[in-house]
Amino acid sequence: MSSVIYKRISVAAAAVCFLVATSGCTGKADNPKFSGETAYKLLRKQCDFGPRPLGTPAHEATADFLLGEMKNYADTALEQKFVSDSASRHRKYDGRNIIGVFGKNRKRWIVLLAHYDTRPTADEEVNAAKAKQPILGADDGASGCAILIELARMFHEKPPQVGVVMLLVDGEDFGPSIDEMFLGAKVFARDWRQVLKPVSGLNKFEFGILLDMVGDKDLQIHKEGFSTEAAPKVVEKVWAAANELGYDKYFASGAPEISNTIQDDHLPLLAAGIKCIDVIDFNYAYWHTLEDTPDKCSAESLQVVGDVVAKVAYAETAVVNP
């Protein structure tokens, strides 16, 4: 595993810090507004590359695009490279986690993540020929990254009081078996201290939020089982933000509160001691099919989830109250 780091000096951020030094570089101005329309364009941009599984030119082009976006906004853009040895395919694959760091030497940090790779096979298709084809992954892949890049723009304009690490993770949907999934998340969970501490001073994460399949036009997000068991306070934090924004009909709080227990990128982070939850709408008819296309997603759904995560991030304080 090797890493390549890109640093950017933000003149605007430095000016803000100078003007509002006594308030911890947060100021009193309103927070920037999330744009669901911009996020939807970012979703479509990723899909324009085509299916994006490991080992394809479209995968590399997407990683380059996302890295470029992160370099535009983050204080530090970090590319975490790794090699995965696929037993089922008898070859090695190059993986790339794209990381953006917002802040340095903060006392408190959170991590926001989503995967950008797509499933190499449409294994939920009934037709055997179709099932061998790769999916486009508009919802299952592009939606979460689209939200994070739009949040990156906001955090560049006005940093939250806490430090934020954005992780665009690779190899989540590779497979075919569960042993060959969540590849980038496993690498990040193992190595994040040695990768991030030199560029951020980061020692621990307060919590994490994974976004996966969050663009469905018919958005219905229920509390996920592993998240509720391992990080109930983080789940309640996110659902409380949704409630305050009037998004109750999208973030379900009534029965059944927990609709699925899902193996996803949050599990390696939970195993590493990071209280990470999965925000996911798994009730999606086009999951792992060739019909997971941009027309099944909407700017309105991206707006809802983006607003909620932004509210959570901007509500966090620099220091834990005693």
BAPA-17175 format. One record per residue (C-alpha): residue number from 1; x, y, z. Coordinates in steps of 0.02 Angstrom, whole numbers, m for minus. Example, Ala and Ser with C-alpha at 12.3 -4.5 7.8 and 13.67 -1.06 7.14 Angstrom:
<r i="1" c1="615" c2="m225" c3="390"/>
<r i="2" c1="684" c2="m53" c3="357"/>
//
This chain:
<r i="1" c1="0" c2="0" c3="0"/>
<r i="2" c1="63" c2="172" c3="m45"/>
<r i="3" c1="m7" c2="346" c3="m34"/>
<r i="4" c1="7" c2="504" c3="m138"/>
<r i="5" c1="m36" c2="671" c3="m57"/>
<r i="6" c1="m92" c2="834" c3="m135"/>
<r i="7" c1="m99" c2="991" c3="m29"/>
<r i="8" c1="m190" c2="1153" c3="m65"/>
<r i="9" c1="m176" c2="1318" c3="27"/>
<r i="10" c1="m347" c2="1398" c3="40"/>
<r i="11" c1="m329" c2="1587" c3="37"/>
<r i="12" c1="m515" c2="1609" c3="68"/>
<r i="13" c1="m512" c2="1494" c3="218"/>
<r i="14" c1="m360" c2="1583" c3="289"/>
<r i="15" c1="m448" c2="1750" c3="272"/>
<r i="16" c1="m601" c2="1684" c3="361"/>
<r i="17" c1="m493" c2="1617" c3="502"/>
<r i="18" c1="m407" c2="1786" c3="521"/>
<r i="19" c1="m572" c2="1880" c3="530"/>
<r i="20" c1="m657" c2="1763" c3="653"/>
<r i="21" c1="m512" c2="1693" c3="751"/>
<r i="22" c1="m600" c2="1714" c3="917"/>
<r i="23" c1="m745" c2="1605" c3="860"/>
<r i="24" c1="m641" c2="1455" c3="808"/>
<r i="25" c1="m642" c2="1493" c3="620"/>
<r i="26" c1="m828" c2="1462" c3="603"/>
<r i="27" c1="m898" c2="1639" c3="600"/>
<r i="28" c1="m1081" c2="1686" c3="623"/>
<r i="29" c1="m1137" c2="1687" c3="443"/>
<r i="30" c1="m1266" c2="1564" c3="381"/>
<r i="31" c1="m1200" c2="1398" c3="324"/>
<r i="32" c1="m1185" c2="1368" c3="136"/>
<r i="33" c1="m1333" c2="1285" c3="53"/>
<r i="34" c1="m1327" c2="1110" c3="m18"/>
<r i="35" c1="m1382" c2="1096" c3="m199"/>
<r i="36" c1="m1472" c2="937" c3="m248"/>
<r i="37" c1="m1465" c2="992" c3="m430"/>
<r i="38" c1="m1276" c2="1005" c3="m424"/>
<r i="39" c1="m1264" c2="836" c3="m338"/>
<r i="40" c1="m1374" c2="759" c3="m473"/>
<r i="41" c1="m1259" c2="828" c3="m608"/>
<r i="42" c1="m1113" c2="748" c3="m515"/>
<r i="43" c1="m1210" c2="583" c3="m511"/>
<r i="44" c1="m1237" c2="592" c3="m699"/>
<r i="45" c1="m1055" c2="639" c3="m728"/>
<r i="46" c1="m997" c2="479" c3="m644"/>
<r i="47" c1="m1122" c2="376" c3="m744"/>
<r i="48" c1="m1060" c2="457" c3="m905"/>
<r i="49" c1="m898" c2="359" c3="m881"/>
<r i="50" c1="m1000" c2="198" c3="m893"/>
<r i="51" c1="m993" c2="49" c3="m774"/>
<r i="52" c1="m848" c2="74" c3="m654"/>
<r i="53" c1="m787" c2="m91" c3="m580"/>
<r i="54" c1="m606" c2="m119" c3="m532"/>
<r i="55" c1="m489" c2="m152" c3="m676"/>
<r i="56" c1="m580" c2="m49" c3="m808"/>
<r i="57" c1="m533" c2="115" c3="m894"/>
<r i="58" c1="m698" c2="189" c3="m833"/>
<r i="59" c1="m648" c2="151" c3="m654"/>
<r i="60" c1="m482" c2="241" c3="m675"/>
<r i="61" c1="m564" c2="390" c3="m761"/>
<r i="62" c1="m691" c2="405" c3="m621"/>
<r i="63" c1="m556" c2="397" c3="m488"/>
<r i="64" c1="m458" c2="534" c3="m580"/>
<r i="65" c1="m615" c2="642" c3="m590"/>
<r i="66" c1="m657" c2="621" c3="m405"/>
<r i="67" c1="m478" c2="655" c3="m354"/>
<r i="68" c1="m480" c2="814" c3="m457"/>
<r i="69" c1="m641" c2="870" c3="m372"/>
<r i="70" c1="m568" c2="834" c3="m201"/>
<r i="71" c1="m410" c2="931" c3="m242"/>
<r i="72" c1="m520" c2="1080" c3="m286"/>
<r i="73" c1="m601" c2="1086" c3="m114"/>
<r i="74" c1="m506" c2="993" c3="22"/>
<r i="75" c1="m362" c2="1063" c3="123"/>
<r i="76" c1="m270" c2="902" c3="84"/>
<r i="77" c1="m316" c2="775" c3="m52"/>
<r i="78" c1="m248" c2="602" c3="m22"/>
<r i="79" c1="m247" c2="453" c3="m139"/>
<r i="80" c1="m231" c2="290" c3="m43"/>
<r i="81" c1="m178" c2="155" c3="m165"/>
<r i="82" c1="m188" c2="m32" c3="m131"/>
<r i="83" c1="m179" c2="m197" c3="m223"/>
<r i="84" c1="m312" c2="m330" c3="m203"/>
<r i="85" c1="m277" c2="m511" c3="m247"/>
<r i="86" c1="m438" c2="m586" c3="m315"/>
<r i="87" c1="m444" c2="m773" c3="m280"/>
<r i="88" c1="m599" c2="m797" c3="m388"/>
<r i="89" c1="m522" c2="m711" c3="m540"/>
<r i="90" c1="m341" c2="m768" c3="m513"/>
<r i="91" c1="m268" c2="m595" c3="m536"/>
<r i="92" c1="m227" c2="m435" c3="m442"/>
<r i="93" c1="m322" c2="m272" c3="m453"/>
<r i="94" c1="m264" c2="m95" c3="m415"/>
<r i="95" c1="m379" c2="0" c3="m297"/>
<r i="96" c1="m383" c2="186" c3="m255"/>
<r i="97" c1="m468" c2="265" c3="m105"/>
<r i="98" c1="m491" c2="452" c3="m133"/>
<r i="99" c1="m480" c2="552" c3="29"/>
<r i="100" c1="m511" c2="735" c3="67"/>
<r i="101" c1="m457" c2="812" c3="231"/>
<r i="102" c1="m543" c2="970" c3="292"/>
<r i="103" c1="m449" c2="1049" c3="437"/>
<r i="104" c1="m290" c2="1013" c3="532"/>
<r i="105" c1="m249" c2="986" c3="715"/>
<r i="106" c1="m433" c2="990" c3="762"/>
<r i="107" c1="m482" c2="915" c3="928"/>
<r i="108" c1="m629" c2="820" c3="854"/>
<r i="109" c1="m648" c2="731" c3="687"/>
<r i="110" c1="m784" c2="642" c3="590"/>
<r i="111" c1="m775" c2="535" c3="433"/>
<r i="112" c1="m901" c2="537" c3="290"/>
<r i="113" c1="m888" c2="401" c3="160"/>
<r i="114" c1="m966" c2="324" c3="5"/>
<r i="115" c1="m906" c2="199" c3="m127"/>
<r i="116" c1="m878" c2="248" c3="m308"/>
<r i="117" c1="m845" c2="78" c3="m389"/>
<r i="118" c1="m988" c2="m19" c3="m466"/>
<r i="119" c1="m1038" c2="m203" c3="m472"/>
<r i="120" c1="m948" c2="m302" c3="m609"/>
<r i="121" c1="m1102" c2="m411" c3="m636"/>
<r i="122" c1="m1289" c2="m375" c3="m633"/>
<r i="123" c1="m1319" c2="m528" c3="m526"/>
<r i="124" c1="m1498" c2="m481" c3="m483"/>
<r i="125" c1="m1551" c2="m493" c3="m666"/>
<r i="126" c1="m1660" c2="m644" c3="m707"/>
<r i="127" c1="m1590" c2="m660" c3="m882"/>
<r i="128" c1="m1424" c2="m754" c3="m873"/>
<r i="129" c1="m1343" c2="m654" c3="m1013"/>
<r i="130" c1="m1389" c2="m489" c3="m931"/>
<r i="131" c1="m1328" c2="m551" c3="m763"/>
<r i="132" c1="m1151" c2="m562" c3="m830"/>
<r i="133" c1="m1147" c2="m378" c3="m879"/>
<r i="134" c1="m1083" c2="m237" c3="m764"/>
<r i="135" c1="m1207" c2="m115" c3="m688"/>
<r i="136" c1="m1205" c2="74" c3="m714"/>
<r i="137" c1="m1230" c2="106" c3="m529"/>
<r i="138" c1="m1320" c2="273" c3="m527"/>
<r i="139" c1="m1392" c2="244" c3="m353"/>
<r i="140" c1="m1274" c2="105" c3="m297"/>
<r i="141" c1="m1112" c2="201" c3="m309"/>
<r i="142" c1="m1134" c2="372" c3="m388"/>
<r i="143" c1="m1266" c2="443" c3="m271"/>
<r i="144" c1="m1163" c2="443" c3="m111"/>
<r i="145" c1="m1008" c2="514" c3="m195"/>
<r i="146" c1="m1111" c2="650" c3="m278"/>
<r i="147" c1="m1173" c2="708" c3="m109"/>
<r i="148" c1="m999" c2="705" c3="m32"/>
<r i="149" c1="m923" c2="809" c3="m173"/>
<r i="150" c1="m1060" c2="940" c3="m153"/>
<r i="151" c1="m1029" c2="939" c3="35"/>
<r i="152" c1="m844" c2="962" c3="m2"/>
<r i="153" c1="m887" c2="1123" c3="m95"/>
<r i="154" c1="m984" c2="1183" c3="57"/>
<r i="155" c1="m845" c2="1138" c3="180"/>
<r i="156" c1="m721" c2="1230" c3="70"/>
<r i="157" c1="m831" c2="1384" c3="77"/>
<r i="158" c1="m860" c2="1371" c3="264"/>
<r i="159" c1="m769" c2="1237" c3="366"/>
<r i="160" c1="m865" c2="1150" c3="505"/>
<r i="161" c1="m798" c2="1169" c3="681"/>
<r i="162" c1="m742" c2="988" c3="679"/>
<r i="163" c1="m615" c2="913" c3="562"/>
<r i="164" c1="m692" c2="810" c3="422"/>
<r i="165" c1="m616" c2="667" c3="324"/>
<r i="166" c1="m708" c2="623" c3="164"/>
<r i="167" c1="m675" c2="448" c3="101"/>
<r i="168" c1="m726" c2="397" c3="m75"/>
<r i="169" c1="m695" c2="214" c3="m53"/>
<r i="170" c1="m651" c2="86" c3="m187"/>
<r i="171" c1="m691" c2="m98" c3="m207"/>
<r i="172" c1="m852" c2="m103" c3="m105"/>
<r i="173" c1="m954" c2="m193" c3="m236"/>
<r i="174" c1="m822" c2="m305" c3="m316"/>
<r i="175" c1="m866" c2="m481" c3="m262"/>
<r i="176" c1="m937" c2="m597" c3="m314"/>
<r i="177" c1="m926" c2="m663" c3="m136"/>
<r i="178" c1="m927" c2="m558" c3="22"/>
<r i="179" c1="m742" c2="m600" c3="47"/>
<r i="180" c1="m699" c2="m491" c3="m104"/>
<r i="181" c1="m804" c2="m341" c3="m56"/>
<r i="182" c1="m772" c2="m186" c3="52"/>
<r i="183" c1="m591" c2="m191" c3="m7"/>
<r i="184" c1="m549" c2="m7" c3="11"/>
<r i="185" c1="m642" c2="8" c3="176"/>
<r i="186" c1="m538" c2="m134" c3="247"/>
<r i="187" c1="m377" c2="m48" c3="192"/>
<r i="188" c1="m433" c2="119" c3="265"/>
<r i="189" c1="m487" c2="39" c3="429"/>
<r i="190" c1="m316" c2="m44" c3="445"/>
<r i="191" c1="m205" c2="102" c3="395"/>
<r i="192" c1="m298" c2="265" c3="427"/>
<r i="193" c1="m188" c2="321" c3="571"/>
<r i="194" c1="m24" c2="310" c3="476"/>
<r i="195" c1="m103" c2="389" c3="322"/>
<r i="196" c1="m197" c2="533" c3="403"/>
<r i="197" c1="m102" c2="583" c3="560"/>
<r i="198" c1="46" c2="660" c3="466"/>
<r i="199" c1="m68" c2="776" c3="366"/>
<r i="200" c1="m201" c2="814" c3="496"/>
<r i="201" c1="m143" c2="773" c3="672"/>
<r i="202" c1="m292" c2="657" c3="681"/>
<r i="203" c1="m291" c2="530" c3="824"/>
<r i="204" c1="m471" c2="469" c3="829"/>
<r i="205" c1="m640" c2="488" c3="748"/>
<r i="206" c1="m792" c2="540" c3="848"/>
<r i="207" c1="m905" c2="450" c3="725"/>
<r i="208" c1="m933" c2="411" c3="542"/>
<r i="209" c1="m1077" c2="414" c3="417"/>
<r i="210" c1="m1081" c2="300" c3="266"/>
<r i="211" c1="m1194" c2="351" c3="121"/>
<r i="212" c1="m1246" c2="209" c3="5"/>
<r i="213" c1="m1395" c2="203" c3="m114"/>
<r i="214" c1="m1464" c2="371" c3="m63"/>
<r i="215" c1="m1527" c2="440" c3="m229"/>
<r i="216" c1="m1683" c2="335" c3="m258"/>
<r i="217" c1="m1831" c2="440" c3="m319"/>
<r i="218" c1="m1941" c2="351" c3="m192"/>
<r i="219" c1="m1826" c2="385" c3="m45"/>
<r i="220" c1="m1862" c2="284" c3="112"/>
<r i="221" c1="m1716" c2="267" c3="233"/>
<r i="222" c1="m1738" c2="154" c3="383"/>
<r i="223" c1="m1618" c2="128" c3="527"/>
<r i="224" c1="m1493" c2="m9" c3="485"/>
<r i="225" c1="m1468" c2="m152" c3="607"/>
<r i="226" c1="m1279" c2="m155" c3="634"/>
<r i="227" c1="m1278" c2="35" c3="647"/>
<r i="228" c1="m1414" c2="39" c3="779"/>
<r i="229" c1="m1328" c2="m97" c3="880"/>
<r i="230" c1="m1151" c2="m28" c3="873"/>
<r i="231" c1="m1178" c2="161" c3="862"/>
<r i="232" c1="m1355" c2="204" c3="923"/>
<r i="233" c1="m1310" c2="382" c3="973"/>
<r i="234" c1="m1246" c2="420" c3="798"/>
<r i="235" c1="m1405" c2="348" c3="722"/>
<r i="236" c1="m1510" c2="458" c3="836"/>
<r i="237" c1="m1404" c2="610" c3="794"/>
<r i="238" c1="m1438" c2="587" c3="608"/>
<r i="239" c1="m1623" c2="549" c3="630"/>
<r i="240" c1="m1643" c2="699" c3="746"/>
<r i="241" c1="m1567" c2="811" c3="612"/>
<r i="242" c1="m1688" c2="741" c3="483"/>
<r i="243" c1="m1833" c2="772" c3="602"/>
<r i="244" c1="m1781" c2="952" c3="632"/>
<r i="245" c1="m1774" c2="981" c3="444"/>
<r i="246" c1="m1949" c2="908" c3="420"/>
<r i="247" c1="m1885" c2="755" c3="327"/>
<r i="248" c1="m1976" c2="626" c3="433"/>
<r i="249" c1="m2060" c2="546" c3="283"/>
<r i="250" c1="m1890" c2="507" c3="208"/>
<r i="251" c1="m1800" c2="454" c3="368"/>
<r i="252" c1="m1924" c2="330" c3="439"/>
<r i="253" c1="m1946" c2="330" c3="627"/>
<r i="254" c1="m2102" c2="224" c3="643"/>
<r i="255" c1="m2121" c2="37" c3="626"/>
<r i="256" c1="m2024" c2="m48" c3="558"/>
<r i="257" c1="m1884" c2="64" c3="618"/>
<r i="258" c1="m1752" c2="m63" c3="570"/>
<r i="259" c1="m1793" c2="m138" c3="400"/>
<r i="260" c1="m1626" c2="m220" c3="357"/>
<r i="261" c1="m1462" c2="m275" c3="432"/>
<r i="262" c1="m1337" c2="m245" c3="294"/>
<r i="263" c1="m1156" c2="m292" c3="266"/>
<r i="264" c1="m1076" c2="m135" c3="197"/>
<r i="265" c1="m922" c2="m23" c3="208"/>
<r i="266" c1="m965" c2="30" c3="386"/>
<r i="267" c1="m923" c2="m142" c3="455"/>
<r i="268" c1="m732" c2="m132" c3="435"/>
<r i="269" c1="m737" c2="39" c3="517"/>
<r i="270" c1="m843" c2="m25" c3="661"/>
<r i="271" c1="m721" c2="m169" c3="683"/>
<r i="272" c1="m580" c2="m40" c3="695"/>
<r i="273" c1="m670" c2="53" c3="834"/>
<r i="274" c1="m747" c2="193" c3="729"/>
<r i="275" c1="m931" c2="217" c3="769"/>
<r i="276" c1="m990" c2="223" c3="589"/>
<r i="277" c1="m1170" c2="204" c3="533"/>
<r i="278" c1="m1245" c2="158" c3="365"/>
<r i="279" c1="m1372" c2="279" c3="290"/>
<r i="280" c1="m1449" c2="173" c3="153"/>
<r i="281" c1="m1613" c2="149" c3="60"/>
<r i="282" c1="m1603" c2="m36" c3="24"/>
<r i="283" c1="m1782" c2="m47" c3="m38"/>
<r i="284" c1="m1728" c2="m14" c3="m216"/>
<r i="285" c1="m1801" c2="m120" c3="m355"/>
<r i="286" c1="m1654" c2="m92" c3="m472"/>
<r i="287" c1="m1516" c2="m150" c3="m353"/>
<r i="288" c1="m1380" c2="m246" c3="m447"/>
<r i="289" c1="m1476" c2="m237" c3="m610"/>
<r i="290" c1="m1444" c2="m149" c3="m775"/>
<r i="291" c1="m1588" c2="m30" c3="m732"/>
<r i="292" c1="m1490" c2="61" c3="m595"/>
<r i="293" c1="m1481" c2="216" c3="m704"/>
<r i="294" c1="m1491" c2="405" c3="m671"/>
<r i="295" c1="m1677" c2="415" c3="m715"/>
<r i="296" c1="m1714" c2="309" c3="m560"/>
<r i="297" c1="m1633" c2="443" c3="m451"/>
<r i="298" c1="m1680" c2="624" c3="m415"/>
<r i="299" c1="m1605" c2="789" c3="m362"/>
<r i="300" c1="m1740" c2="799" c3="m228"/>
<r i="301" c1="m1681" c2="640" c3="m141"/>
<r i="302" c1="m1500" c2="696" c3="m149"/>
<r i="303" c1="m1556" c2="863" c3="m75"/>
<r i="304" c1="m1637" c2="777" c3="74"/>
<r i="305" c1="m1487" c2="671" c3="119"/>
<r i="306" c1="m1363" c2="811" c3="84"/>
<r i="307" c1="m1460" c2="931" c3="195"/>
<r i="308" c1="m1463" c2="805" c3="338"/>
<r i="309" c1="m1277" c2="765" c3="332"/>
<r i="310" c1="m1233" c2="950" c3="316"/>
<r i="311" c1="m1339" c2="989" c3="468"/>
<r i="312" c1="m1253" c2="853" c3="569"/>
<r i="313" c1="m1079" c2="912" c3="519"/>
<r i="314" c1="m1110" c2="1097" c3="552"/>
<r i="315" c1="m1194" c2="1061" c3="719"/>
<r i="316" c1="m1039" c2="976" c3="789"/>
<r i="317" c1="m936" c2="1081" c3="908"/>
<r i="318" c1="m748" c2="1096" c3="911"/>
<r i="319" c1="m734" c2="1038" c3="1091"/>
<r i="320" c1="m842" c2="914" c3="1184"/>
<r i="321" c1="m942" c2="1002" c3="1319"/>
<r i="322" c1="m904" c2="934" c3="1492"/>
//
